[in-house]
Amino acid sequence: MEQETRLKKAHIALMKHKDTALYSGVVLMGTSKVIDNCPTAYTDGVNKRYGRKFMEGLSDPELTALVLHENLHVALNHMGRFKQKFEENPQLMNVAADYVVNDIIVSISNNDSNFIKLPECGLYEAKYHNWSVNEVYKDLKKQQEEQQEQVSQGYDSSTGKTGDDDDAGQTNVNDLKPLDEHDFGQAKEMSPQELKELSGKIDDALREGQILAGKLGGKTPRSIDELLKPKVDWKAELREFISSSVKGNDEYTWRKFNKRLIANDIYMPSMENESIGELVVAIDTSGSIGTKELTEFATELVAICDTVTPEKIRVIWWDYDVHGEQSFNVENYSNIAKLLKPKGGGGTRLSCVSDYIVKENINAEAVVVFTDGYLECDVRWEVTAPTLVLSTENRHLKLPVQRVISCSE
């Protein structure tokens, strides 16, 4: 029972240390077992399993790191939050998740290496310090694409270089191996409601641990702090932004009822002059915005049309440049989701939208930008109309516009 005893000691050590007490509630979630038929360790998003032989080759600080590694996967809800990316590219997603988890471990180890130490087989890159999983995944995917391009241009795997390659010996992204296994089977079988309940349990466990960590003087890593921040209801924020742009002096009138409430047999007055002028919606088509996001956003646009009835909606498609636009009026608002025809697929440069609006002399009453948030460093925005930017991934986006909100997970 030696390894079982070591596992219990690692749990106790993690719950008592000021830098890891935050994860106490997560450590107690599910079950933790030492098993014989596991090459390293794994979690299904709740339960944790550790390979006996692998544990035998680790020092106590390395075992503590392994245990924290598995519990961080749970704490960050990697299996629930990133189902699509795991299915899209399991190897790349596993590596991205490990880089984020191991960054936290190394940060703790730098302060107390006798307590915790990342095993030599653990993936770590200093440049990924405080990066999110999405940010690391995107960077790795870019590297992977560049390396595939090198191969197509005559990359010599025996020398590690092409004819004009200056990056000899660069690690192939496809060769990167995570520290542990990832049992994604349970998350795949969970319904949306079950995934939501799991997220709530993890949130509760972290908040309980945060109280203990605070008493011990511990700090919360950025990746965990982001999870514990109140979530923004971007749909409500979007509607509030649009409503604040309504022109004229609106008054309630009983001459027509509020259409949104009639379906529930609730008859309330509607707003007179419930309309705005032209609404510009600039949608990023650089490749990170998928069909699901476009459909959801278009559906929300329909709801906005029912609420404030813009005289015109101009949809601008852009990535590095503007690739075209579509115009809609009240007659076809209800079919916007079906009528949208995205164009683009290149890089990302938000300044091109501002340039286009100014050049075409578009007199918009409000502008809404939909993007993943990974933009150029020096965004120029010369549009004077009220502007709202919705960022699906980059939570730290700062722009010279009136309002920026994150609608990321």
N, C-alpha and C positions, 0 to 999 in steps of 0.2 A: 504493500500500500504506500510505498515511498512517494510515488509521483502524485497520488491523491492527496497526501499530506502536504506536499510542496504546493499543489494547486490551492489548497485552503489557505496556506500561509501567504501566498501571493495575493489572494482576495483580501485578506486582513490588512496586508501592507498597503494595498491600493486604497482601501477605505480609510486608513489612518493618516495617509500622507496629505499634506495641504494641497499639493498640485494635482492629486488624483481623487480626492474625496468627492469631487463633483460627480464622479461616475458610480458612486456607491449604490444608488438605486438601480442603475443599469446592470451592475455586477450581480445584483440579487434577482434580476429578471430571468425567467426561464430556468433552465438547468445547465450546469457545467459539469462535464464528465471527461475522464481520461479513458480513451479507447485504444484498442490494439490495431485496428485496421484503418488508420488514418496517417498519411505520410507526414503531415505537418499539423495543421489545426484548421477549423472552419466554424462559421456560424450560419444559421439559416435566417438571421435577422432577429432572433429571440434567444435561442439556445446556443451554447458554445461547446465545441468538442475539441479535445487536444490529443494528439498522437503520442502514445507512451514512449516509443523509441526516440521521437524527435525531442521530447521533453528531457530525456536522459542526457542528450548532448548539449543541453543549455545550462549556463550558470544561473544562479538565482536571479540576478538582475536581468538577464536575458529572458528568463521565464516570466518574470513580472512584466517585461515589455510585451511578450507574446500574449499574455492574458489581457493586458490593456489594449493591445492591438485588436483583438476580437471584440472586446466590449466597446471600443470606439466605432467599429463598424455598426454596432447596434445603436449606439448613442447618436450617430449621425444618420441613422436610418437609411444606410446606403441601399439595402435590399428593397426597401419600399419606395424610396424617392426616385430611384434611377432604374426602374424596371425596363423602360424602353431602351436606355443606353446599354444595359446588360445584354439585352436581346440583339441590339444592333451590332455591337462589337464587344463580346465578353472579355477578351484578352486586354483590350485597351481600357475598358471600364474598370477591370480588376486592378490594373496597374495604377490608374488615376486615383482610385479609392485608397490604395496602399500608400501612395505618395502623400496624400493628405493626412492619413492616420499616423504615418511614421514621422511626419513633420512635428506633430504634437509630442510624440514620444521623445524625439531628439531634443526638442526644446526643454523638456523636463530633465532629460539626461545631462544636458549641459550644466544644469544647476546641481545635480546629485547623481553622478554616474554609479555610485555604490548602491543606489536604490533601484535604478532602472537603466538598461542599456539595450539598444536595438541590436538584435542578432546580425551577424555579418551578411546573411542572405537577405536582409531587409532592404527594400528599395528606398533610397533617399536622395533628394536633390535639393541643395540649398536654395536654388532659384525658385522653388515652389513654396517657400515659406509663406504661410498665411494665404495661399491660393485656395480657391474653392474647387470642388470636384469638377464642376463644369469648365472652369478655367484651365485646369490641368488636362482634362480630357481633350479640350479644343487644341491645346498646344501640342499634345502627343499626336493627335490626328493630323495636324499640320506637318509635324516631323515625318510621320508615316508616309504622307503623300509626297513629300520632298524626296524621301529615300526611294520610294517607288519610281519617281521620275528619274533619279540617278541610275537605277537599274535599267530603265528603258534607254538611257543614254550611254550604256556600255560600262556600267559599274562593275569593277573586278572584285569579286568577293574574296579572292585569295590575298589581295594586297590591301583591300579596304579603301580603294580610291578609284576615281575615274581619271580620264586623261587630264582634266583641269581641276581636279578636286583638291581643295586645301584642307579638308576635314578628315584626314586619314585616321582610322581607328575609331571613328564615331560609332557609338553603340546603336545597333539596329533596334528600333522600337519594338519590332516583332519578337526580339530575343529577350525582352525584359520579363522577368518572372516574379509574380507576387510572393510575399512571404508565406501566405497561407492559401487554402482552398476557399471557394465561395459556393456554398450550397444555396442555389437560387430557387430550388424546387418549391419550397413552401411559399415564398413570395409570389411565384407565378400562379399558384393555386388560390391565393387569397383574393376575395372579392374587393371592390373599391371600398365598401363599408368596413371590411375587416382591416384593410390597410389604413384607413382613417382612424380606426380604434387603436391600432398598433402605434400610430404616430402620436396619439393622445397619451398612451401609456408611457412612451419614451419621454415625451414632454414633461409629464408629471414626475417621472423618475429623475430627470435632470434638474428640475426645479427643487425637488427635495434635496438632492445632492448639493445644489448651489447654496442652500442654507448652511449645510455643514462646512462646505469649502470656505464660505465667508467667515465662519467662526474661527477657522484654522488659518485664515490669512491667504487662502489660495486665490488664484486668478482664473478667469474663464477664457479659454482660447477663442479666437475670433470666429472659427467655424461653428463652435457651440453657441457662442453669443448670438450669432446670426439666427440660429434655430429658435432661440428663446425670445427674440424680439417679437413684438406684436405684429401679426400679419396684416398687410394692407389689403383691404377689399378694393382692388383696382377697378372693378366694375362700378362700384359706388363712387369712387374718386373720379372716374371718367364722366359719369353722368352729372356729378356735381360741377365739374369743370365746364361741361357743355351748358348746363343750366345757368351758370354764372355769366355765360356769354350771350344769353338771350337779350335781344334788343327791345327797346320800348318799355313802357311802364305797364307791366302785366297786372291784370286784375282778375279776380275770380268771377266766373259767370255761371249762372244756372241754366243758361240757354242751351248748353250742351254739357253732357256728363263726362267725367273722367273715364276714358276708355279702358284704362288699366284696371279699374276697380269694378266695372260693370259685370265682368265674368264671374265675380264672387258675390253678385247681387248687392253690391255696395254702390249707392248713388251719391256721388259727391260732385261739386262744381269743378269745372276745368279752368285752365288759365286762358284768358283772352290774350291774343297776340303771342300765343305759344309758338314762336318761330324764330329762327335765326337766318342770317343770310347764307353765304356760301361757306361750307365746312370743308376744309382740306384734310384728307387722311393720307399720310405718307407712310407706306408700308415697306419695310426692309425686306428685300428678296435675296440677301447675300448667301442663302443656303442654310442658315440656322433656324429660320422660321419655317415650320412644317405645315402640312395641310390642316392638322388638328388646330393649331394656333390661329391660322387664317380663318377657318370656319367659325371658331368661337368668337373671334373679334368681329367678323361680319355679322354674326347673330346679335352681338351687342350693339352694333351699328343700327340694326333694324329696330331694336328697342329704343335707341336714342331718337330715331326718326319718328317713332310713335309719340315720343314725349315732347320734342321741341320742333319737329317738322322743318328741317333746314330747307331753304329754297333750292339748294343744290349741294350735292356731295361730289367733290372732285378727289378721286383716288389716284395718288401718284406712286408709281412703282420705281424703286431705286435700290442700288447697291453702291457701287463706286460712282456711278453716274445715274441720272434719271433716264429710264428706258421707255417711258410713256405714261399715259394717264387715261382714266376712264371717268366719265361724268354720269351722274344719276340724278333723277328728280323724283318727285313724290310718286309718280306712276309706277316706278320700278324699284322702290325701296325694299319691298317685301321679297324681292328676288335677288338682292345683292349677293348673297352667298353663292348663288348659282352663276351669276353673271361676271364675277371677278375673274380676271385673266392675268395672273402674275407674270411679270417679265423681269429677267435679271439672272443672278447666280454668281456674280463675281465678288470683288472685295466690298468693303463697307466704308462709305464716306458721307456723313450726314450733311456736310457743308453743301453738297451738290443740290440738296432739297431747297435750302435757303437761296442759293444762286438761281435755281429754276423759278421759284416763286417770284423773286424780284425781277428777273429777266422777262418773264411772261406777264408781269404786271398783274398778278392774281390778287384780287381784292378780297381776301378771305376774312371772315369775321372771327374764325378760330382755326387753329391747326392742331391736329393730333398726329403724333409720330409713333409708329409701332416698330420696335427694333429689339435685337438681342442685347444691345447695350455695348457691344465691343466695337468702338468707333475710333476715328483718328484722334490724336492727342489735342489738336488745336482746332476744335470745331468752331466755325464761323457761323453766326446766326444773326442775320440782318432783317429778319421778318418782324414787323411791328405788331402783328396780330397776336392775341393771347395764344400761347403754345404749350401743349402738354406732351411730354415724352413718356411713353410706356416702355419700360425695359424688362424683357422676359428673363434675363439671366444676370446681368451685371448690376449688383445691388449698390455699388459705390459710384455710380455714374453721376458726374457733375457737369452740367451744361449751362451755357448762358441763355436759358429760357425761363419762362415763368414757373414751370412746375415739372418735376421729374419724379415718377413713382416706379417702384419695382413690383412686377406681378410674377416674380419667380417663386419657386417652391420654398 
